Amino acid sequence: MASEPCNPGVALTPNVVDAQDGSRPIQRAVIWAALGTLLAGVCFGQTTLIVSGSVFDPSNAILYGASVTLTAGKQDVLRTTTDAKGEFRFDSVAPGRYEVRAEYPGFKTGRARMNVRNAAPSPLRLELAIADVEETVKVDSDGSQINTNPGENLDVVRLRSEDLENLPVLDGDVVGALARLLDPASVGAGGLTVVIDGLPSSEHNLRPSEIQEVRINNNPYSAEYARPGRGRIEIITKTGSSKYHGSVDFGLRDFRLDARNAFAVERPQQRRRHLEANLSGPLLKGDKDTFSLTASRTQDGLEPIVYAFGLGGPIQQNAAQSQTSTYLSAQFTRRIHENALSFRYTHFDWSDEGAGAGGFVLSETAYKSASRYHQLYSSYRAVISPTLLNEFLVRLKAEDSATTSQLPGVSKIVVTDAFTSGGAQVNKGETEGQLEFNDIVSWSHSRHLLKAGVNVPAFKRIGSTDRSNFDGTFYFASLDDYARRKPFSFMRQTGDGHLVFWQRQVAGFVQDEVKLDHNLSLAAGVRYEWQNYGSGYHNFAPRLSFAYGLGKTLKTVFRGGAGFFYDAVPTAEIAATRLLDGSRLHQIQLLNPGYPDPLPGAILVESLPPDLARFSPGLRSPYTLQYSLGVDRALRKSLTLTATYTATRGVHLYRSRDVNAPLPPLYVLRPESSIAQLRQFESSGGSRSGLRSPIRCATP
């Protein structure tokens, strides 16, 4: 509406009405009064505007009934609430600077500043973040209760990040230090099992600064895992936080603090430098996106001592050896309401130059090794409903390693009880590409917690090349023979050492945890294992565990369980059976050869019988039966006592033996003369063990 100037000469006189309609004069008076007020406002140039907007939560859902206040400075001017559409509106707002404040129970206060001028501002959009929830629970009791969940056993070893900081770990090798706490009877043929963030992993290079918690013997009979609780190490890494945190660790070791070595002419100048740093925090404003960065570099300057004998007398020297490792890890986590998506990239690079020297081996016969890998890990945790949860984990890894002589193309010389010189005759390389993933669904209903999942612990391609001793090795019986250039033997390897194969493993499980009574819980499940090497496709492994509390106070709880655990064929045995099949590599021996050219003067040339490796025709998948019974007792607040007896029986365990071993009584002749060692990998082993864990008192 256009504003018009005020005319004071106009008289506003209401019409006279009859007495029968007395309400009309009053209505007309009110209308004329409103018109007069409007005209007066136009005359004096006053302008009023409208401020409006909407209020939402982080999921873009409207907030009905939110309190919205318009303030000028420190004074509240107007106040209203949002309607069913989440909208609010302030009328008759004079020009000026204002702040709009929106409040709703359970959410943080939202604020927006605005400058109202001659035109109405655009509608505001206020998004309220979820408020932090703090809850204090005070429990008064004469004694603490013990959890009757079958998976909440008290004989678990749990180390948090602050515990690892005070743990004396050599060279930061957390996995190597904690491996001593495992039960050898529960460890599989492929070595200890390390589960990192829910996935079995061959990575043992995690730095202490990126570890949040370590668990051993957690839920020992869970069908989710392939090995018992005492045969695996579970590691949970840090995922970043809403506030910035960081740490720096620097360590050094210097030869000036070492004692004197009696075999060295001078003290070996050994040095070590280690630097590790970790930084985590929010990536942007808010705590939805977080990151964690870890970097580590270690340098070791080693000087192995050479003490040998040459033609000129004793040889005493300090050989040079250098080891370097670099570790980088970057993790990004995005939280979307109750869901969480995470990515982590890891790079590891290790090198060792000058290895193998020392003792009778001269420094020139050393070799160098290098290994590196790139790894990408991702996890997605989706809360489908209040009772349904899905977790998907996947890991991709590419690794390569190589070991070569420092003097390539030079034959090796071995003089018995004197020295070893020349090239190391080591030339090996290996590549590995691997995919692993888990998909686990958890459903809670009434007294049941049902879990089911699919696990692919190994889907990998392995390639290797072995050209070791392709330049040959001369053997001398003594220094005198070396001086007269009279070796007694020359050995050389020939053939094709290139190998490529695939290894695949698949598993699935289902498990139900049920609360039968307030003091009785039961967990039952079954796991199925399959692998493409070996035999046996009926590898069903049932698991059962229980917890029973005495009385209403639940100060004493009995726990027990039993389960079958199948094992997989180690990767090293698969590679050996494919490489040593009698057709790839051959050993050639020349007796009384010439030197340095072995062919002139050789009186005998023969190809040695090959070493073979094979799987037994009746190879089966080995399994371990483990059962235990224990008691937990709450003595007082924050003090519990636990004692457990665990027994393990191994059936069809893997072992390797030479089935072409020399026969008695002379132990010289082999049953099959055309074959040297015939190493057969078979499932004919067995074991029995009983382990009584020490009585243990624990406090939080």
C-alpha positions in Angstrom: 0.0 0.0 0.0 1.3 3.4 -1.0 1.7 5.9 1.8 -0.3 9.2 1.5 0.2 12.5 3.3 -2.0 13.4 6.2 -4.8 16.2 5.7 -5.9 17.7 9.1 -8.7 19.6 7.5 -10.8 16.6 6.9 -13.6 16.1 9.4 -14.6 12.5 10.3 -18.2 12.5 11.5 -20.1 9.3 12.1 -23.7 9.0 10.8 -26.6 9.1 13.2 -28.4 5.8 13.7 -31.6 4.8 15.2 -31.9 3.3 18.7 -32.8 -0.1 17.3 -29.2 -0.8 16.1 -27.0 0.5 19.0 -24.0 -1.6 18.1 -23.3 0.0 14.8 -22.1 3.3 16.3 -19.6 1.4 18.4 -18.3 -0.7 15.4 -18.0 2.5 13.3 -16.1 4.2 16.1 -13.6 1.4 16.3 -13.1 1.3 12.5 -12.5 5.1 12.4 -10.1 4.9 15.3 -8.0 2.2 13.5 -8.0 4.2 10.3 -6.9 7.3 12.2 -4.1 5.4 13.8 -2.9 4.1 10.4 -3.1 7.5 8.8 -1.2 9.0 11.8 1.6 6.4 11.3 1.8 7.2 7.6 1.9 10.9 8.4 4.8 10.5 10.8 6.8 8.1 8.4 6.9 5.0 10.8 7.6 1.5 9.1 7.0 -1.9 10.6 8.3 -5.2 9.1 7.8 -9.0 9.5 10.4 -11.5 10.7 9.7 -15.2 10.0 11.5 -18.5 9.7 11.5 -22.2 10.5 13.2 -24.4 13.2 14.6 -27.9 12.3 16.6 -30.7 14.1 19.8 -32.2 12.5 17.8 -34.7 10.5 15.8 -31.8 8.8 12.7 -32.7 10.8 10.5 -29.8 12.0 10.4 -28.9 15.7 6.8 -28.1 16.7 6.4 -26.0 19.8 10.0 -24.6 19.9 10.3 -21.3 21.8 11.6 -18.5 19.6 12.6 -15.1 21.1 13.5 -11.8 19.3 16.0 -9.8 21.3 17.5 -6.3 20.8 20.7 -6.0 22.7 20.1 -7.7 26.1 16.3 -7.1 26.1 13.7 -9.6 24.9 11.4 -7.8 22.5 9.0 -10.5 21.2 8.4 -14.2 21.9 6.5 -16.9 20.1 6.4 -20.7 19.4 6.7 -22.6 16.2 3.5 -24.1 14.7 2.8 -27.6 13.4 4.9 -26.8 10.3 7.9 -25.6 12.5 7.4 -22.0 11.4 7.4 -18.8 13.5 6.5 -15.1 12.7 7.0 -11.8 14.4 4.8 -8.9 13.2 5.4 -5.2 13.6 9.2 -5.3 13.9 10.8 -1.9 13.7 14.1 -1.5 11.8 17.2 -2.3 13.8 19.7 -5.0 14.8 18.2 -8.1 16.4 19.1 -11.7 17.4 16.6 -14.6 17.0 17.0 -17.3 19.7 15.3 -20.8 19.3 15.1 -23.3 22.2 13.7 -26.8 22.5 14.1 -29.5 25.2 17.0 -31.9 24.4 18.6 -29.6 21.9 21.2 -26.9 22.0 20.1 -23.2 21.7 20.1 -21.9 18.1 20.9 -18.3 17.4 20.8 -16.0 14.3 21.7 -12.4 14.0 20.0 -10.0 11.5 19.8 -6.4 10.5 16.2 -5.3 9.8 16.1 -2.4 7.4 13.3 -1.0 5.2 12.6 -4.3 3.5 11.4 -7.5 5.1 14.3 -10.0 5.6 14.3 -13.4 4.0 12.8 -16.2 6.2 15.4 -17.7 8.6 16.3 -21.3 8.9 17.5 -22.4 12.4 18.9 -25.9 12.9 19.3 -27.0 16.5 22.0 -29.5 17.4 21.4 -32.3 19.8 22.4 -31.3 23.4 25.0 -33.1 25.4 23.4 -35.5 27.9 25.0 -36.0 31.3 23.6 -38.5 33.7 24.8 -39.3 37.2 24.0 -42.7 38.7 24.6 -43.3 42.3 24.5 -46.9 43.5 24.6 -47.8 47.2 25.0 -51.4 48.1 26.9 -53.5 50.6 28.6 -55.4 47.7 28.8 -55.2 43.9 27.0 -57.5 41.6 28.6 -59.5 38.8 27.2 -59.5 35.2 25.6 -62.8 34.2 26.1 -62.2 30.5 28.1 -65.2 29.1 30.4 -62.9 27.2 31.3 -60.7 30.3 33.9 -63.1 31.8 36.1 -61.5 34.3 39.3 -63.4 33.4 39.7 -61.1 30.3 42.9 -59.2 29.9 42.0 -55.6 29.0 44.6 -52.9 28.4 43.5 -49.3 27.6 45.6 -46.6 26.0 46.9 -45.2 29.3 47.9 -48.8 30.3 49.9 -49.2 27.1 51.8 -45.9 27.7 53.2 -47.5 30.9 53.8 -50.9 29.5 57.5 -51.7 28.8 57.2 -52.7 25.1 60.5 -53.3 23.2 60.6 -51.2 20.0 56.9 -50.4 20.3 55.9 -53.9 19.3 52.6 -54.2 21.2 51.5 -57.4 19.5 54.8 -59.2 20.2 54.7 -58.2 23.9 51.1 -59.3 24.4 51.6 -62.6 22.5 53.2 -64.0 25.6 49.8 -63.9 27.4 48.2 -66.3 24.9 47.7 -70.0 25.4 49.9 -71.9 22.9 47.3 -74.7 22.7 44.7 -72.1 21.5 46.9 -70.6 18.8 46.3 -71.9 15.3 48.9 -73.4 12.8 49.3 -70.0 11.1 50.3 -68.3 14.4 48.5 -65.9 16.6 45.3 -64.2 15.4 45.1 -60.4 15.6 41.7 -58.9 15.2 41.9 -55.1 14.4 38.6 -53.2 14.6 36.6 -56.4 14.0 38.6 -57.9 11.2 41.4 -60.6 11.4 44.6 -59.0 10.2 48.2 -59.9 9.5 49.3 -56.4 10.4 51.5 -56.3 13.5 52.9 -52.8 13.0 50.2 -50.8 14.8 51.8 -48.0 16.9 50.8 -47.7 20.6 49.6 -44.1 20.1 46.7 -45.2 17.8 45.5 -48.0 20.0 42.4 -47.4 22.2 42.1 -50.8 23.8 43.5 -54.3 23.7 41.5 -57.4 24.8 42.6 -61.0 25.3 40.1 -63.8 26.1 37.1 -61.6 25.5 34.0 -63.7 25.1 36.0 -66.9 24.5 33.2 -69.0 22.9 31.7 -66.5 20.6 30.8 -67.9 17.2 31.9 -64.6 15.6 35.6 -65.6 15.8 37.6 -68.4 14.4 39.9 -69.0 17.4 39.2 -69.2 21.2 39.6 -66.2 23.4 43.1 -67.2 24.6 44.2 -67.6 21.0 43.5 -64.1 19.7 44.3 -60.5 20.4 41.6 -58.0 19.8 42.7 -54.4 19.1 40.4 -51.3 18.9 42.0 -48.3 17.4 41.3 -44.6 18.1 38.7 -42.9 15.8 39.2 -39.2 16.6 37.3 -37.0 19.0 35.3 -33.8 19.2 38.3 -32.0 20.8 41.9 -31.9 19.6 44.4 -34.3 21.2 48.0 -35.1 20.3 51.1 -36.8 21.5 54.7 -37.0 20.6 57.1 -39.7 21.6 60.9 -39.5 21.0 63.4 -42.1 22.0 67.1 -42.7 21.4 69.8 -45.1 22.1 73.5 -44.4 21.7 76.7 -46.6 21.7 78.3 -44.4 24.3 76.1 -46.0 26.9 77.0 -49.6 25.8 79.5 -51.8 27.4 82.7 -52.9 25.7 82.6 -55.9 23.4 85.5 -58.3 23.8 85.4 -59.5 20.1 85.4 -55.9 18.6 88.5 -53.9 18.0 86.6 -50.8 18.9 83.1 -50.3 20.4 80.4 -50.7 17.7 78.8 -47.3 17.0 75.2 -48.5 17.3 72.5 -45.9 17.4 68.7 -45.8 17.4 66.4 -42.9 16.8 62.6 -43.2 17.1 60.0 -40.5 16.6 56.2 -41.1 16.8 53.4 -38.5 16.7 49.6 -38.7 16.9 47.0 -36.0 16.3 43.2 -36.3 16.4 40.2 -34.1 16.6 37.3 -32.6 14.6 37.8 -32.0 10.9 35.4 -29.1 10.7 33.1 -27.2 13.1 31.1 -29.6 15.1 31.8 -33.2 15.9 30.3 -35.0 12.9 33.6 -35.4 11.1 36.7 -36.4 13.0 40.2 -37.5 12.0 43.2 -39.3 13.5 46.7 -39.1 12.1 49.7 -41.2 13.2 53.2 -41.1 11.9 56.3 -43.0 13.1 59.9 -43.3 11.9 62.6 -45.5 13.4 66.3 -45.7 12.4 68.7 -48.3 13.7 72.4 -48.1 13.0 73.7 -51.5 13.8 77.3 -52.8 13.5 77.5 -56.6 13.8 81.0 -57.9 14.7 82.9 -60.0 12.2 85.5 -62.3 13.8 86.9 -64.6 11.1 90.2 -66.1 9.9 91.8 -65.3 6.5 95.0 -66.1 4.8 96.6 -63.1 6.5 95.4 -64.0 10.0 92.4 -63.0 12.1 89.8 -60.7 10.6 88.1 -58.4 13.1 85.9 -55.6 11.8 82.6 -53.9 12.5 80.2 -54.4 9.6 77.7 -51.7 8.7 74.0 -52.4 9.0 71.1 -50.0 8.8 67.4 -50.6 9.5 64.7 -48.0 8.7 61.0 -48.2 9.1 58.3 -45.6 8.3 54.6 -45.9 9.4 51.8 -43.6 8.3 48.1 -43.9 9.1 45.2 -41.5 8.4 41.7 -42.1 9.5 38.5 -40.2 8.8 35.2 -40.8 10.6 31.8 -39.3 9.8 28.9 -39.7 12.2 25.4 -39.4 10.7 23.0 -39.5 13.6 23.5 -42.9 15.1 25.4 -44.2 12.0 29.1 -44.0 11.5 31.2 -44.3 8.4 35.0 -44.6 8.7 38.0 -44.9 6.4 41.6 -45.5 7.3 44.7 -45.6 5.0 47.9 -47.2 6.2 51.4 -47.2 4.7 54.4 -49.1 6.0 57.9 -49.1 4.6 60.8 -51.2 6.0 64.3 -51.7 4.8 67.4 -53.5 6.1 70.8 -53.0 4.4 73.8 -55.0 5.5 71.9 -57.9 7.0 73.5 -61.3 7.4 77.1 -60.2 8.2 78.8 -61.1 11.5 80.7 -64.0 12.9 82.5 -65.8 10.0 80.5 -63.9 7.4 82.3 -60.9 6.0 80.5 -57.6 5.4 80.7 -58.0 1.6 78.4 -61.2 1.9 75.6 -59.2 3.4 72.2 -58.8 1.7 69.5 -56.1 1.7 65.8 -56.5 2.3 62.8 -54.2 1.7 59.1 -54.6 2.5 56.2 -52.3 2.1 52.4 -52.3 2.0 49.5 -50.0 1.4 46.2 -50.8 3.2 42.7 -49.3 3.0 40.1 -50.1 5.7 36.5 -49.0 5.8 33.7 -49.6 8.2 30.0 -48.7 8.2 27.8 -49.0 11.2 24.1 -48.6 10.4 21.3 -48.4 13.1 18.4 -49.6 11.0 15.9 -49.6 13.9 16.2 -49.4 17.7 16.5 -53.3 17.7 18.4 -53.9 14.4 22.1 -53.1 13.8 24.3 -53.8 10.8 28.1 -53.6 10.7 30.1 -53.9 7.5 33.9 -54.0 7.5 36.2 -54.3 4.5 40.0 -54.2 4.1 42.2 -54.0 0.9 45.9 -54.6 1.2 48.7 -54.7 -1.4 52.2 -55.8 -0.2 55.5 -56.5 -1.8 58.9 -57.5 -0.5 62.4 -58.3 -1.9 65.7 -59.6 -0.7 68.8 -59.4 -2.8 72.6 -59.8 -2.4 74.7 -56.7 -2.0 77.1 -58.2 -4.6 74.8 -59.6 -7.3 76.3 -61.9 -9.9 79.2 -63.0 -7.7 79.6 -66.6 -6.5 79.6 -67.3 -2.8 82.7 -68.8 -1.0 82.4 -70.8 2.1 85.7 -71.9 3.9 84.9 -74.2 6.8 85.7 -72.7 10.2 87.3 -69.7 8.6 85.2 -67.2 6.6 82.4 -66.7 4.1 82.8 -64.2 1.4 81.5 -63.2 -2.1 77.8 -62.6 -2.9 75.1 -63.7 -0.4 73.4 -65.7 -3.2 70.0 -64.5 -2.0 67.4 -63.3 -4.5 63.8 -63.5 -3.5 60.7 -61.5 -4.2 57.1 -61.7 -3.1 53.8 -59.8 -3.8 50.4 -60.2 -2.2 47.0 -58.6 -2.8 44.3 -59.4 -0.3 40.6 -58.6 0.3 38.9 -59.2 3.7 35.4 -58.3 4.8 32.8 -58.9 7.5 29.1 -58.3 7.5 27.3 -58.8 10.8 23.7 -58.2 11.7 22.5 -57.9 15.3 18.9 -58.1 16.3 17.5 -57.6 19.8 14.1 -58.9 20.7 12.6 -59.5 24.1 15.3 -61.5 26.0 17.2 -62.5 22.9 20.2 -61.0 21.1 20.6 -62.7 17.8 23.8 -62.2 15.7 24.6 -63.5 12.2 27.3 -62.7 9.8 29.5 -63.6 6.8 33.3 -63.5 7.1 35.9 -63.7 4.4 39.2 -63.8 6.3 41.3 -64.4 3.2 40.8 -63.8 -0.5 44.2 -63.2 -1.8 46.6 -63.6 -4.7 50.2 -64.5 -3.8 53.1 -64.3 -6.2 56.8 -65.2 -5.5 60.1 -65.5 -7.3 63.1 -67.4 -6.0 66.5 -67.1 -7.8 68.7 -67.8 -4.9 72.1 -69.5 -5.5 71.7 -69.1 -9.3 75.4 -68.0 -9.4 76.6 -71.0 -7.3 78.6 -71.5 -4.1 82.2 -72.9 -3.7 82.9 -75.0 -0.6 86.5 -75.4 0.8 87.4 -77.8 3.5 90.1 -75.6 5.1 92.2 -72.4 4.6 95.0 -74.5 3.0 92.6 -75.8 0.3 91.5 -72.2 -0.3 95.1 -71.1 -0.7 95.7 -73.9 -3.2 92.4 -73.1 -4.9 91.0 -76.6 -4.3 87.3 -76.6 -3.5 85.7 -79.9 -2.8 82.2 -78.9 -4.1 80.3 -76.4 -6.1 76.5 -76.2 -5.8 74.2 -74.2 -8.0 70.4 -73.9 -8.2 68.6 -73.8 -11.6 65.1 -73.8 -12.9 62.0 -71.6 -12.6 61.3 -70.2 -9.2 58.3 -68.1 -10.2 55.0 -69.0 -8.5 51.5 -67.6 -8.4 48.5 -69.0 -6.5 45.2 -68.0 -4.9 44.1 -68.6 -1.3 40.4 -68.3 -0.4 38.6 -68.8 2.9 34.9 -68.2 3.7 33.0 -68.5 7.0 29.6 -67.8 8.3 28.0 -67.9 11.8 24.8 -67.5 13.7 24.5 -67.0 17.5 21.7 -66.4 20.0 22.2 -64.9 23.5 19.2 -65.3 25.7 18.4 -64.2 29.2 16.5 -67.1 30.7 16.2 -65.6 34.1 17.6 -62.6 36.1 20.5 -64.8 37.1 20.8 -67.2 34.2 22.0 -66.5 30.6 22.8 -68.8 27.8 24.7 -68.3 24.5 24.6 -70.8 21.7 25.9 -70.6 18.1 27.5 -72.4 15.2 30.2 -71.3 12.8 31.0 -72.8 9.4 34.5 -72.7 7.8 35.6 -73.4 4.2 39.0 -73.1 2.4 40.1 -74.0 -1.1 43.2 -76.0 0.1 43.0 -79.1 2.1 39.9 -81.3 2.4 36.7 -81.4 4.4 33.6 -79.4 3.7 31.7 -80.3 6.8 33.5 -77.9 9.1 30.6 -77.0 11.4 31.8 -75.7 14.8 29.1 -75.4 17.5 29.7 -73.1 20.5 27.9 -73.0 23.9 28.5 -70.9 27.0 26.5 -70.0 30.1 26.6 -67.8 33.3 24.6 -68.6 36.4 24.5 -66.3 39.5 23.7 -67.5 43.0 21.0 -65.7 45.0 19.5 -62.3 44.5 22.7 -60.4 45.2 24.6 -62.1 42.3 27.9 -61.9 44.2 28.9 -65.3 43.0 28.6 -66.4 39.3 29.5 -69.7 37.7 30.6 -69.6 34.1 31.3 -72.4 31.7 31.4 -73.1 28.0 32.6 -75.5 25.2 33.3 -75.1 21.6 34.9 -76.5 18.4 37.5 -74.3 16.5 38.7 -75.3 13.0 42.1 -74.3 11.6 43.2 -73.2 8.1 46.2 -74.4 6.0 49.1 -71.9 6.5 50.1 -69.8 3.5 53.7 -70.9 3.8 52.8 -74.6 3.4 50.7 -73.9 0.3 53.7 -72.1 -1.3 56.1 -74.9 -0.3 54.0 -77.6 -1.9 53.6 -75.7 -5.1 57.3 -74.6 -5.4 58.9 -77.9 -4.3 57.0 -80.2 -6.7 60.1 -81.6 -8.4 59.8 -79.8 -11.7 60.5 -76.1 -10.9 63.9 -76.0 -9.1 66.9 -78.3 -9.3 70.2 -78.5 -7.4 73.4 -79.2 -9.4 76.6 -80.4 -7.6 80.1 -80.6 -9.0 82.7 -82.5 -7.1 86.3 -81.3 -7.1 85.5 -78.4 -9.4 87.9 -75.8 -10.6 88.2 -72.3 -9.1 87.1 -69.7 -10.0 85.7 -71.5 -13.1 84.1 -74.6 -11.7 83.9 -76.7 -14.9 87.6 -77.4 -15.7 88.9 -80.3 -13.6 85.5 -81.4 -12.3 85.5 -85.2 -12.1 81.8 -85.7 -11.4 78.8 -83.7 -12.5 75.4 -84.8 -11.1 72.0 -83.4 -10.4 71.1 -83.9 -6.8 67.8 -85.6 -6.0 65.2 -82.8 -5.5 63.5 -81.9 -2.2 59.8 -82.3 -2.4 56.9 -81.1 -0.4 53.3 -82.3 -0.7 50.0 -82.5 1.1 49.0 -85.9 2.6 46.3 -87.7 0.5 44.2 -87.9 3.6 44.6 -84.3 4.8 41.7 -83.1 6.9 40.8 -79.8 8.6 42.1 -79.9 12.1 40.0 -78.7 15.0 40.4 -77.9 18.7 37.8 -78.7 21.4 38.0 -76.3 24.3 35.9 -76.3 27.4 36.2 -74.4 30.7 34.4 -73.9 34.1 35.1 -71.1 36.4 33.7 -69.0 39.3 33.6 -65.2 39.8 33.2 -63.8 43.3 32.5 -60.2 44.3 34.4 -59.6 47.6 33.6 -56.0 48.1 33.1 -52.9 46.1 35.5 -52.7 43.1 37.2 -56.0 44.1 36.4 -59.4 42.5 38.1 -62.8 42.5 38.0 -65.3 39.6 39.3 -68.7 39.0 38.9 -70.8 35.8 39.9 -74.3 34.7 40.3 -74.6 30.9 41.0 -77.9 29.0 41.9 -78.2 25.3 42.1 -81.2 23.0 43.5 -81.0 19.5 42.3 -83.4 16.8 43.8 -84.0 13.3 46.4 -81.3 14.0 48.8 -80.2 11.2 52.4 -81.5 11.2 55.2 -81.9 8.7 57.6 -84.8 8.5 60.1 -86.4 6.2 58.5 -89.6 4.9 61.7 -90.4 2.9 64.1 -90.2 5.9 67.2 -92.4 6.0 66.7 -95.9 7.4 68.4 -97.4 10.5 70.9 -98.5 11.5 73.3 -96.3 9.5 70.7 -93.6 8.6 72.4 -93.0 5.3 70.3 -94.6 2.5 66.8 -93.3 1.8 64.0 -95.6 0.8 63.5 -93.7 -2.5 67.0 -92.8 -3.8 65.7 -90.5 -6.6 64.3 -88.1 -4.0 66.1 -86.3 -1.2 63.8 -85.0 1.5 60.1 -85.6 1.0 58.3 -83.3 3.4 54.7 -84.3 3.8 52.2 -82.0 5.3 49.6 -84.1 7.1 46.8 -83.9 9.7 48.0 -86.7 12.0 48.8 -84.8 15.2 47.0 -84.5 18.4 47.3 -82.7 21.7 45.8 -82.5 25.2 46.3 -79.8 27.8 44.7 -78.5 30.9 45.2 -75.0 32.1 44.2 -73.7 35.5 44.3 -69.9 35.4 45.8 -68.4 38.6 43.3 -67.0 41.1 43.0 -63.4 40.1 41.7 -60.4 42.0 40.6 -57.5 39.8 39.6 -53.9 40.4 38.4 -51.4 37.8 
